Amino acid sequence: MYSAFWLWAIAQALLLPNWVAGFAGLIGFGILYFGRVAKEERMMLETFRDSYRVYMERTGRIFPSIR
């Protein structure tokens, strides 16, 4: 979900003819992402403990790892 929003925000910044509006979406989502992901990961670690740590090692944080 977050990788799709990152791609959308980057595309908006590049495609909108108004640079202020384009980069406002990118900055807005960046603030939301960095303010929220740490809390979500902390909650997941508290709930799922070691199984979530193993999951974190296997997957990418923003974009999925290809193995």
mmCIF file as gemmi writes it, N, C-alpha and C atoms, coordinates in Angstrom:
data_model
loop_
_atom_site.group_PDB
_atom_site.id
_atom_site.type_symbol
_atom_site.label_atom_id
_atom_site.label_alt_id
_atom_site.label_comp_id
_atom_site.label_asym_id
_atom_site.label_entity_id
_atom_site.label_seq_id
_atom_site.pdbx_PDB_ins_code
_atom_site.Cartn_x
_atom_site.Cartn_y
_atom_site.Cartn_z
_atom_site.occupancy
_atom_site.B_iso_or_equiv
_atom_site.pdbx_formal_charge
_atom_site.auth_seq_id
_atom_site.auth_asym_id
_atom_site.pdbx_PDB_model_num
ATOM 1 N N . MET Axp A 1 ? 0.825 -1.171 0 1 0 ? 1 A 1
ATOM 2 C CA . MET Axp A 1 ? 0 0 0 1 0 ? 1 A 1
ATOM 3 C C . MET Axp A 1 ? 0.884 1.255 0 1 0 ? 1 A 1
ATOM 4 N N . TYR Axp A 2 ? 1.894 1.258 0.861 1 0 ? 2 A 1
ATOM 5 C CA . TYR Axp A 2 ? 2.74 2.451 0.927 1 0 ? 2 A 1
ATOM 6 C C . TYR Axp A 2 ? 3.558 2.644 -0.348 1 0 ? 2 A 1
ATOM 7 N N . SER Axp A 3 ? 4.009 1.561 -0.963 1 0 ? 3 A 1
ATOM 8 C CA . SER Axp A 3 ? 4.769 1.724 -2.203 1 0 ? 3 A 1
ATOM 9 C C . SER Axp A 3 ? 3.874 2.31 -3.305 1 0 ? 3 A 1
ATOM 10 N N . ALA Axp A 4 ? 2.615 1.915 -3.342 1 0 ? 4 A 1
ATOM 11 C CA . ALA Axp A 4 ? 1.69 2.479 -4.333 1 0 ? 4 A 1
ATOM 12 C C . ALA Axp A 4 ? 1.487 3.973 -4.086 1 0 ? 4 A 1
ATOM 13 N N . PHE Axp A 5 ? 1.361 4.372 -2.836 1 0 ? 5 A 1
ATOM 14 C CA . PHE Axp A 5 ? 1.202 5.802 -2.537 1 0 ? 5 A 1
ATOM 15 C C . PHE Axp A 5 ? 2.469 6.586 -2.864 1 0 ? 5 A 1
ATOM 16 N N . TRP Axp A 6 ? 3.651 6.004 -2.624 1 0 ? 6 A 1
ATOM 17 C CA . TRP Axp A 6 ? 4.897 6.682 -2.991 1 0 ? 6 A 1
ATOM 18 C C . TRP Axp A 6 ? 4.953 6.891 -4.501 1 0 ? 6 A 1
ATOM 19 N N . LEU Axp A 7 ? 4.62 5.861 -5.254 1 0 ? 7 A 1
ATOM 20 C CA . LEU Axp A 7 ? 4.639 5.993 -6.713 1 0 ? 7 A 1
ATOM 21 C C . LEU Axp A 7 ? 3.626 7.027 -7.191 1 0 ? 7 A 1
ATOM 22 N N . TRP Axp A 8 ? 2.466 7.032 -6.576 1 0 ? 8 A 1
ATOM 23 C CA . TRP Axp A 8 ? 1.441 8.024 -6.937 1 0 ? 8 A 1
ATOM 24 C C . TRP Axp A 8 ? 1.934 9.447 -6.639 1 0 ? 8 A 1
ATOM 25 N N . ALA Axp A 9 ? 2.536 9.642 -5.466 1 0 ? 9 A 1
ATOM 26 C CA . ALA Axp A 9 ? 3.004 10.98 -5.079 1 0 ? 9 A 1
ATOM 27 C C . ALA Axp A 9 ? 4.126 11.447 -6.008 1 0 ? 9 A 1
ATOM 28 N N . ILE Axp A 10 ? 5.024 10.548 -6.376 1 0 ? 10 A 1
ATOM 29 C CA . ILE Axp A 10 ? 6.11 10.91 -7.299 1 0 ? 10 A 1
ATOM 30 C C . ILE Axp A 10 ? 5.545 11.24 -8.681 1 0 ? 10 A 1
ATOM 31 N N . ALA Axp A 11 ? 4.607 10.437 -9.151 1 0 ? 11 A 1
ATOM 32 C CA . ALA Axp A 11 ? 3.987 10.698 -10.455 1 0 ? 11 A 1
ATOM 33 C C . ALA Axp A 11 ? 3.252 12.033 -10.444 1 0 ? 11 A 1
ATOM 34 N N . GLN Axp A 12 ? 2.553 12.327 -9.372 1 0 ? 12 A 1
ATOM 35 C CA . GLN Axp A 12 ? 1.842 13.605 -9.268 1 0 ? 12 A 1
ATOM 36 C C . GLN Axp A 12 ? 2.825 14.76 -9.326 1 0 ? 12 A 1
ATOM 37 N N . ALA Axp A 13 ? 3.933 14.65 -8.607 1 0 ? 13 A 1
ATOM 38 C CA . ALA Axp A 13 ? 4.926 15.725 -8.604 1 0 ? 13 A 1
ATOM 39 C C . ALA Axp A 13 ? 5.508 15.951 -9.998 1 0 ? 13 A 1
ATOM 40 N N . LEU Axp A 14 ? 5.674 14.87 -10.755 1 0 ? 14 A 1
ATOM 41 C CA . LEU Axp A 14 ? 6.263 14.999 -12.083 1 0 ? 14 A 1
ATOM 42 C C . LEU Axp A 14 ? 5.258 15.404 -13.159 1 0 ? 14 A 1
ATOM 43 N N . LEU Axp A 15 ? 3.992 15.044 -12.984 1 0 ? 15 A 1
ATOM 44 C CA . LEU Axp A 15 ? 3.013 15.257 -14.044 1 0 ? 15 A 1
ATOM 45 C C . LEU Axp A 15 ? 2.185 16.532 -13.927 1 0 ? 15 A 1
ATOM 46 N N . LEU Axp A 16 ? 1.982 17.022 -12.716 1 0 ? 16 A 1
ATOM 47 C CA . LEU Axp A 16 ? 1.167 18.235 -12.58 1 0 ? 16 A 1
ATOM 48 C C . LEU Axp A 16 ? 1.932 19.446 -13.117 1 0 ? 16 A 1
ATOM 49 N N . PRO Axp A 17 ? 1.262 20.304 -13.863 1 0 ? 17 A 1
ATOM 50 C CA . PRO Axp A 17 ? 1.949 21.487 -14.389 1 0 ? 17 A 1
ATOM 51 C C . PRO Axp A 17 ? 2.257 22.514 -13.303 1 0 ? 17 A 1
ATOM 52 N N . ASN Axp A 18 ? 1.606 22.403 -12.169 1 0 ? 18 A 1
ATOM 53 C CA . ASN Axp A 18 ? 1.866 23.311 -11.05 1 0 ? 18 A 1
ATOM 54 C C . ASN Axp A 18 ? 2.825 22.624 -10.082 1 0 ? 18 A 1
ATOM 55 N N . TRP Axp A 19 ? 4.062 23.097 -10.029 1 0 ? 19 A 1
ATOM 56 C CA . TRP Axp A 19 ? 5.087 22.447 -9.209 1 0 ? 19 A 1
ATOM 57 C C . TRP Axp A 19 ? 4.759 22.492 -7.72 1 0 ? 19 A 1
ATOM 58 N N . VAL Axp A 20 ? 4.115 23.561 -7.281 1 0 ? 20 A 1
ATOM 59 C CA . VAL Axp A 20 ? 3.765 23.674 -5.857 1 0 ? 20 A 1
ATOM 60 C C . VAL Axp A 20 ? 2.766 22.586 -5.477 1 0 ? 20 A 1
ATOM 61 N N . ALA Axp A 21 ? 1.725 22.435 -6.277 1 0 ? 21 A 1
ATOM 62 C CA . ALA Axp A 21 ? 0.711 21.414 -5.994 1 0 ? 21 A 1
ATOM 63 C C . ALA Axp A 21 ? 1.302 20.012 -6.12 1 0 ? 21 A 1
ATOM 64 N N . GLY Axp A 22 ? 2.143 19.813 -7.115 1 0 ? 22 A 1
ATOM 65 C CA . GLY Axp A 22 ? 2.745 18.5 -7.312 1 0 ? 22 A 1
ATOM 66 C C . GLY Axp A 22 ? 3.597 18.066 -6.145 1 0 ? 22 A 1
ATOM 67 N N . PHE Axp A 23 ? 4.478 18.94 -5.703 1 0 ? 23 A 1
ATOM 68 C CA . PHE Axp A 23 ? 5.366 18.568 -4.609 1 0 ? 23 A 1
ATOM 69 C C . PHE Axp A 23 ? 4.693 18.654 -3.244 1 0 ? 23 A 1
ATOM 70 N N . ALA Axp A 24 ? 3.579 19.37 -3.15 1 0 ? 24 A 1
ATOM 71 C CA . ALA Axp A 24 ? 2.839 19.399 -1.887 1 0 ? 24 A 1
ATOM 72 C C . ALA Axp A 24 ? 2.306 18.007 -1.543 1 0 ? 24 A 1
ATOM 73 N N . GLY Axp A 25 ? 1.843 17.282 -2.551 1 0 ? 25 A 1
ATOM 74 C CA . GLY Axp A 25 ? 1.374 15.914 -2.316 1 0 ? 25 A 1
ATOM 75 C C . GLY Axp A 25 ? 2.509 15.001 -1.885 1 0 ? 25 A 1
ATOM 76 N N . LEU Axp A 26 ? 3.661 15.155 -2.494 1 0 ? 26 A 1
ATOM 77 C CA . LEU Axp A 26 ? 4.838 14.355 -2.145 1 0 ? 26 A 1
ATOM 78 C C . LEU Axp A 26 ? 5.297 14.654 -0.723 1 0 ? 26 A 1
ATOM 79 N N . ILE Axp A 27 ? 5.351 15.906 -0.377 1 0 ? 27 A 1
ATOM 80 C CA . ILE Axp A 27 ? 5.758 16.299 0.975 1 0 ? 27 A 1
ATOM 81 C C . ILE Axp A 27 ? 4.71 15.859 1.999 1 0 ? 27 A 1
ATOM 82 N N . GLY Axp A 28 ? 3.447 16.059 1.662 1 0 ? 28 A 1
ATOM 83 C CA . GLY Axp A 28 ? 2.373 15.657 2.58 1 0 ? 28 A 1
ATOM 84 C C . GLY Axp A 28 ? 2.385 14.173 2.867 1 0 ? 28 A 1
ATOM 85 N N . PHE Axp A 29 ? 2.535 13.365 1.826 1 0 ? 29 A 1
ATOM 86 C CA . PHE Axp A 29 ? 2.578 11.932 2.051 1 0 ? 29 A 1
ATOM 87 C C . PHE Axp A 29 ? 3.852 11.522 2.78 1 0 ? 29 A 1
ATOM 88 N N . GLY Axp A 30 ? 4.961 12.173 2.484 1 0 ? 30 A 1
ATOM 89 C CA . GLY Axp A 30 ? 6.213 11.873 3.196 1 0 ? 30 A 1
ATOM 90 C C . GLY Axp A 30 ? 6.078 12.099 4.695 1 0 ? 30 A 1
ATOM 91 N N . ILE Axp A 31 ? 5.439 13.18 5.082 1 0 ? 31 A 1
ATOM 92 C CA . ILE Axp A 31 ? 5.216 13.463 6.5 1 0 ? 31 A 1
ATOM 93 C C . ILE Axp A 31 ? 4.321 12.39 7.116 1 0 ? 31 A 1
ATOM 94 N N . LEU Axp A 32 ? 3.255 12.048 6.421 1 0 ? 32 A 1
ATOM 95 C CA . LEU Axp A 32 ? 2.351 11.005 6.91 1 0 ? 32 A 1
ATOM 96 C C . LEU Axp A 32 ? 3.091 9.674 7.053 1 0 ? 32 A 1
ATOM 97 N N . TYR Axp A 33 ? 3.862 9.31 6.033 1 0 ? 33 A 1
ATOM 98 C CA . TYR Axp A 33 ? 4.565 8.024 6.035 1 0 ? 33 A 1
ATOM 99 C C . TYR Axp A 33 ? 5.562 7.929 7.191 1 0 ? 33 A 1
ATOM 100 N N . PHE Axp A 34 ? 6.442 8.91 7.297 1 0 ? 34 A 1
ATOM 101 C CA . PHE Axp A 34 ? 7.484 8.833 8.322 1 0 ? 34 A 1
ATOM 102 C C . PHE Axp A 34 ? 6.925 9.015 9.731 1 0 ? 34 A 1
ATOM 103 N N . GLY Axp A 35 ? 5.793 9.676 9.868 1 0 ? 35 A 1
ATOM 104 C CA . GLY Axp A 35 ? 5.164 9.812 11.173 1 0 ? 35 A 1
ATOM 105 C C . GLY Axp A 35 ? 4.38 8.587 11.599 1 0 ? 35 A 1
ATOM 106 N N . ARG Axp A 36 ? 3.99 7.764 10.643 1 0 ? 36 A 1
ATOM 107 C CA . ARG Axp A 36 ? 3.104 6.654 10.95 1 0 ? 36 A 1
ATOM 108 C C . ARG Axp A 36 ? 3.775 5.284 10.948 1 0 ? 36 A 1
ATOM 109 N N . VAL Axp A 37 ? 4.717 5.065 10.064 1 0 ? 37 A 1
ATOM 110 C CA . VAL Axp A 37 ? 5.291 3.731 9.885 1 0 ? 37 A 1
ATOM 111 C C . VAL Axp A 37 ? 6.007 3.247 11.137 1 0 ? 37 A 1
ATOM 112 N N . ALA Axp A 38 ? 6.735 4.108 11.818 1 0 ? 38 A 1
ATOM 113 C CA . ALA Axp A 38 ? 7.432 3.682 13.037 1 0 ? 38 A 1
ATOM 114 C C . ALA Axp A 38 ? 6.439 3.2 14.098 1 0 ? 38 A 1
ATOM 115 N N . LYS Axp A 39 ? 5.326 3.895 14.232 1 0 ? 39 A 1
ATOM 116 C CA . LYS Axp A 39 ? 4.3 3.477 15.193 1 0 ? 39 A 1
ATOM 117 C C . LYS Axp A 39 ? 3.676 2.146 14.79 1 0 ? 39 A 1
ATOM 118 N N . GLU Axp A 40 ? 3.405 1.985 13.496 1 0 ? 40 A 1
ATOM 119 C CA . GLU Axp A 40 ? 2.811 0.733 13.022 1 0 ? 40 A 1
ATOM 120 C C . GLU Axp A 40 ? 3.758 -0.45 13.236 1 0 ? 40 A 1
ATOM 121 N N . GLU Axp A 41 ? 5.042 -0.254 12.946 1 0 ? 41 A 1
ATOM 122 C CA . GLU Axp A 41 ? 5.993 -1.346 13.126 1 0 ? 41 A 1
ATOM 123 C C . GLU Axp A 41 ? 6.168 -1.693 14.604 1 0 ? 41 A 1
ATOM 124 N N . ARG Axp A 42 ? 6.153 -0.705 15.456 1 0 ? 42 A 1
ATOM 125 C CA . ARG Axp A 42 ? 6.237 -0.958 16.9 1 0 ? 42 A 1
ATOM 126 C C . ARG Axp A 42 ? 5.035 -1.78 17.368 1 0 ? 42 A 1
ATOM 127 N N . MET Axp A 43 ? 3.852 -1.428 16.884 1 0 ? 43 A 1
ATOM 128 C CA . MET Axp A 43 ? 2.644 -2.167 17.236 1 0 ? 43 A 1
ATOM 129 C C . MET Axp A 43 ? 2.715 -3.613 16.72 1 0 ? 43 A 1
ATOM 130 N N . MET Axp A 44 ? 3.204 -3.793 15.488 1 0 ? 44 A 1
ATOM 131 C CA . MET Axp A 44 ? 3.325 -5.133 14.928 1 0 ? 44 A 1
ATOM 132 C C . MET Axp A 44 ? 4.325 -5.974 15.718 1 0 ? 44 A 1
ATOM 133 N N . LEU Axp A 45 ? 5.435 -5.367 16.138 1 0 ? 45 A 1
ATOM 134 C CA . LEU Axp A 45 ? 6.422 -6.099 16.938 1 0 ? 45 A 1
ATOM 135 C C . LEU Axp A 45 ? 5.853 -6.496 18.296 1 0 ? 45 A 1
ATOM 136 N N . GLU Axp A 46 ? 5.078 -5.608 18.91 1 0 ? 46 A 1
ATOM 137 C CA . GLU Axp A 46 ? 4.461 -5.943 20.195 1 0 ? 46 A 1
ATOM 138 C C . GLU Axp A 46 ? 3.448 -7.075 20.048 1 0 ? 46 A 1
ATOM 139 N N . THR Axp A 47 ? 2.742 -7.086 18.94 1 0 ? 47 A 1
ATOM 140 C CA . THR Axp A 47 ? 1.692 -8.082 18.735 1 0 ? 47 A 1
ATOM 141 C C . THR Axp A 47 ? 2.254 -9.429 18.275 1 0 ? 47 A 1
ATOM 142 N N . PHE Axp A 48 ? 3.141 -9.408 17.268 1 0 ? 48 A 1
ATOM 143 C CA . PHE Axp A 48 ? 3.586 -10.652 16.64 1 0 ? 48 A 1
ATOM 144 C C . PHE Axp A 48 ? 5.005 -11.078 17.02 1 0 ? 48 A 1
ATOM 145 N N . ARG Axp A 49 ? 5.729 -10.22 17.71 1 0 ? 49 A 1
ATOM 146 C CA . ARG Axp A 49 ? 7.08 -10.488 18.226 1 0 ? 49 A 1
ATOM 147 C C . ARG Axp A 49 ? 8.042 -11.079 17.188 1 0 ? 49 A 1
ATOM 148 N N . ASP Axp A 50 ? 8.591 -12.245 17.459 1 0 ? 50 A 1
ATOM 149 C CA . ASP Axp A 50 ? 9.651 -12.807 16.617 1 0 ? 50 A 1
ATOM 150 C C . ASP Axp A 50 ? 9.189 -13.145 15.21 1 0 ? 50 A 1
ATOM 151 N N . SER Axp A 51 ? 7.936 -13.547 15.059 1 0 ? 51 A 1
ATOM 152 C CA . SER Axp A 51 ? 7.461 -13.867 13.712 1 0 ? 51 A 1
ATOM 153 C C . SER Axp A 51 ? 7.456 -12.613 12.83 1 0 ? 51 A 1
ATOM 154 N N . TYR Axp A 52 ? 7.191 -11.45 13.414 1 0 ? 52 A 1
ATOM 155 C CA . TYR Axp A 52 ? 7.25 -10.214 12.627 1 0 ? 52 A 1
ATOM 156 C C . TYR Axp A 52 ? 8.692 -9.819 12.334 1 0 ? 52 A 1
ATOM 157 N N . ARG Axp A 53 ? 9.608 -10.08 13.246 1 0 ? 53 A 1
ATOM 158 C CA . ARG Axp A 53 ? 11.03 -9.806 12.985 1 0 ? 53 A 1
ATOM 159 C C . ARG Axp A 53 ? 11.522 -10.633 11.795 1 0 ? 53 A 1
ATOM 160 N N . VAL Axp A 54 ? 11.125 -11.894 11.744 1 0 ? 54 A 1
ATOM 161 C CA . VAL Axp A 54 ? 11.493 -12.758 10.616 1 0 ? 54 A 1
ATOM 162 C C . VAL Axp A 54 ? 10.894 -12.197 9.324 1 0 ? 54 A 1
ATOM 163 N N . TYR Axp A 55 ? 9.658 -11.762 9.376 1 0 ? 55 A 1
ATOM 164 C CA . TYR Axp A 55 ? 9.001 -11.163 8.212 1 0 ? 55 A 1
ATOM 165 C C . TYR Axp A 55 ? 9.753 -9.912 7.753 1 0 ? 55 A 1
ATOM 166 N N . MET Axp A 56 ? 10.167 -9.07 8.71 1 0 ? 56 A 1
ATOM 167 C CA . MET Axp A 56 ? 10.889 -7.846 8.369 1 0 ? 56 A 1
ATOM 168 C C . MET Axp A 56 ? 12.209 -8.153 7.67 1 0 ? 56 A 1
ATOM 169 N N . GLU Axp A 57 ? 12.868 -9.227 8.06 1 0 ? 57 A 1
ATOM 170 C CA . GLU Axp A 57 ? 14.135 -9.601 7.434 1 0 ? 57 A 1
ATOM 171 C C . GLU Axp A 57 ? 13.937 -10.097 5.997 1 0 ? 57 A 1
ATOM 172 N N . ARG Axp A 58 ? 12.783 -10.68 5.714 1 0 ? 58 A 1
ATOM 173 C CA . ARG Axp A 58 ? 12.494 -11.235 4.387 1 0 ? 58 A 1
ATOM 174 C C . ARG Axp A 58 ? 11.99 -10.201 3.394 1 0 ? 58 A 1
ATOM 175 N N . THR Axp A 59 ? 11.395 -9.131 3.86 1 0 ? 59 A 1
ATOM 176 C CA . THR Axp A 59 ? 10.714 -8.195 2.96 1 0 ? 59 A 1
ATOM 177 C C . THR Axp A 59 ? 11.349 -6.817 3.008 1 0 ? 59 A 1
ATOM 178 N N . GLY Axp A 60 ? 11.076 -6.038 1.973 1 0 ? 60 A 1
ATOM 179 C CA . GLY Axp A 60 ? 11.547 -4.663 1.919 1 0 ? 60 A 1
ATOM 180 C C . GLY Axp A 60 ? 10.603 -3.759 2.688 1 0 ? 60 A 1
ATOM 181 N N . ARG Axp A 61 ? 11.101 -2.619 3.113 1 0 ? 61 A 1
ATOM 182 C CA . ARG Axp A 61 ? 10.266 -1.718 3.893 1 0 ? 61 A 1
ATOM 183 C C . ARG Axp A 61 ? 9.288 -0.934 3.021 1 0 ? 61 A 1
ATOM 184 N N . ILE Axp A 62 ? 9.776 -0.408 1.908 1 0 ? 62 A 1
ATOM 185 C CA . ILE Axp A 62 ? 8.889 0.348 1.024 1 0 ? 62 A 1
ATOM 186 C C . ILE Axp A 62 ? 8.523 -0.48 -0.193 1 0 ? 62 A 1
ATOM 187 N N . PHE Axp A 63 ? 9.517 -1.029 -0.851 1 0 ? 63 A 1
ATOM 188 C CA . PHE Axp A 63 ? 9.281 -1.86 -2.029 1 0 ? 63 A 1
ATOM 189 C C . PHE Axp A 63 ? 9.609 -3.308 -1.683 1 0 ? 63 A 1
ATOM 190 N N . PRO Axp A 64 ? 8.757 -4.247 -2.096 1 0 ? 64 A 1
ATOM 191 C CA . PRO Axp A 64 ? 9.001 -5.65 -1.787 1 0 ? 64 A 1
ATOM 192 C C . PRO Axp A 64 ? 10.332 -6.131 -2.355 1 0 ? 64 A 1
ATOM 193 N N . SER Axp A 65 ? 11.008 -6.996 -1.619 1 0 ? 65 A 1
ATOM 194 C CA . SER Axp A 65 ? 12.25 -7.575 -2.107 1 0 ? 65 A 1
ATOM 195 C C . SER Axp A 65 ? 11.933 -8.661 -3.13 1 0 ? 65 A 1
ATOM 196 N N . ILE Axp A 66 ? 12.752 -8.736 -4.148 1 0 ? 66 A 1
ATOM 197 C CA . ILE Axp A 66 ? 12.572 -9.771 -5.162 1 0 ? 66 A 1
ATOM 198 C C . ILE Axp A 66 ? 13.672 -10.803 -4.935 1 0 ? 66 A 1
ATOM 199 N N . ARG Axp A 67 ? 13.277 -12.03 -4.617 1 0 ? 67 A 1
ATOM 200 C CA . ARG Axp A 67 ? 14.247 -13.097 -4.338 1 0 ? 67 A 1
ATOM 201 C C . ARG Axp A 67 ? 13.941 -14.291 -5.159 1 0 ? 67 A 1
